[in-house]
């Protein structure tokens, strides 16, 4: 072997070469393309003899074991001779296989033929490959594991090559199958397609190169022809007269490749059996004395010059690609770690699952708090997901419902609302809320077109159909008929009262007058439930990227959410029952204020048309004219007018109180702020009470996610080890 000094590589190259070999050893070669020399060829190309020449040791030919898997051969300069054999496992293999092959390894001082054969047989067994006695056994003939053979000694120079199984087209009964043909072909092309690999394409010189499949594969993988070094074997078997075509190749006159061609003279079968034959001497004599091969440049013939060419090619390759490899490994590690972070913490045990869900619940409750307080600037999610802005949505919907109740809530329009004498004016003068009352006939003498309104504003959600109230279309209050209706009610319910009416009549007319409150308030509450439920779905989507976890969590929460929505519905039902079924009662002073004002305005309205306007200090009416309208009203008319005024005053107080109660109790309390509200359900306390079975059903990782996490974890370990290798001085 040559005795080139490390300086011939350039100052940093030995260190780079060692690091590349270490990167192969930690398995990162399957993740990042590493610079490498790959020996490829057909099974009968003489590839094994080329390897024997490179390692200067005979391979155990009778077993055929070297062709079952890729073999990485590394030469290192060291003070003592040593051979270290190990296996780099296929990263896609099962964990138990990876663990088994990683634990195997052999060390020897020299690599004698018998020792090498024993090592190869053990490696064959550790990889789980079939043998001659395994007929019918379910074992593979080939393996994607890589046998690593590190040869150290004082005369060795740093060199690394990878030998892959030879491709073949025909099967051998009991040994290989058609599936093996495809497996080997895919294995070989996988190494060849590595953009940082240089291929040693071994082909016999005594064959038609146009029929060599390995050259076709090399041309497909190396379209620019700058990664292929052709190695011609068996020049001693070339037919006389055909040598010129081989010489044209070697001299670059035909089938040009940037790395060129090299000729090797391997020992024949007879010479291999002769212990006295020394390969180097045999080859040197052939290229020195045999025409026309003795005319070829010495740098292009023989195993020793091939070793030097490989060394130069590998050195240049590593020098060019090493910085790119460093960057790619670091970037790949960062990407891998980002993906792992995206998967969240591992969730295989109840403790891990509980911690994961508590973290989600904490984030959820933070969004709830920010949303209820309308602190939207504290989280970017509110900008991207409008459904999270629950406070303004509910306030807007409650305001709409309040307006609808004032405008459409009464079954009959009150007389003063039709004449314009007292409805809006009286209400605004005594109502401390400042709300304006709807006047159904702003233009007297006109009858506006009847317009209906729908009680629902939000679209139904499929999973809430059994809770939500069906959308209703309601008409405005009936006009010009309230006195007629009140008279009929009075006549149907009067007793022997004199100058007054039965107290039960007020309850009867009040129940009829507020009969549309059910539809309006149930429409409001149904829309509020939709808004809250949409918030819950959007919040879960915001805090949890895992769709499986999100769906499982939503399914688990569903029944209890429905129950809590039911609390709000039952509260509303109670409020409606109180307003419509109980004895009319109020202590609100606005009832009396409104009633007195209505009576005063009724009396004023009767005599106003009799007023004399000639006096500068105001209108004056004669006493007999003022009393005349009162004398013309019957007892029934007086009572109906009184019922009307009492009903109107009581209705207004009840309507405002009812709207407030619905908003404060059914919506705000039961849907937002109560400990039993839907928003309070998904909390750390809720998570802490889940059983191990439920935790697994919600937060347990599905098989696909487990495989993804295992793959990324394995990649991260290999890449992290690779970064450590790169950091070593």
Secondary structure, DSSP 4 states (H G I P E B T S, - for coil): -----GGGG-TTHHHHHHHHHHHHHTTGGGTS---EEEEEEBTTSSHHHHHHHHHTS---TTTTGGGGSEEEEEEEE-SS-EEEEEEE--TTS-HHHHHHHHH-EEEESS--HHHHHHHHHHHHHHTTB--TT-TT-S-BSS-S-EEEEEEEETT---EEEEE-PPB-SS--TTT--HHHHHHHHHHHHHHHT-TTEEEEEEEETTS-GGG-HHHHHHHHH-TTS-SEEEEEE-GGGSPTT-HHHHHHHHTTSSS--TT-EEE-----HHHHH-TT--HHHHHHHHHHHSTTGGGS-GGGBSHHHHHHHHHHHHHHHHHHHHHHHHHHHHHHHHHHHHHHHHH-S---SHHHHHHHHHHHHHHHHHHHHHHHTT-GGG-THHHH-GGG-HHHHHHHHHHHHHHHHHHH--SB--HHHHHTSSHHHHHHHH-TT-PPPP-S-SSTT--PPP--EES--SPP-GGGTTTSPPP-EEPPPB-S-HHHHHHHHHHHH--S-SSS--THHHHHHHHHHTTTHHHHHHHHHHHHHHHHHHHHHHHHHHH---HHHHHHHHHHHHHHHHHHHHHHHHHHHHHHHHHHHSPP----HHHHHHHHHHHHHHHHHHHHTT-B---TT--B--HHHHHHHHHHS-HHHHHHHHHHHHHHHHHHHHHHHHHHHIIIIIIIIIIIISTTSGGGTSSHHHHHT--HHHHHHHHSPPHHHHHHHHHHHHHHHHHHHHHHHHH--
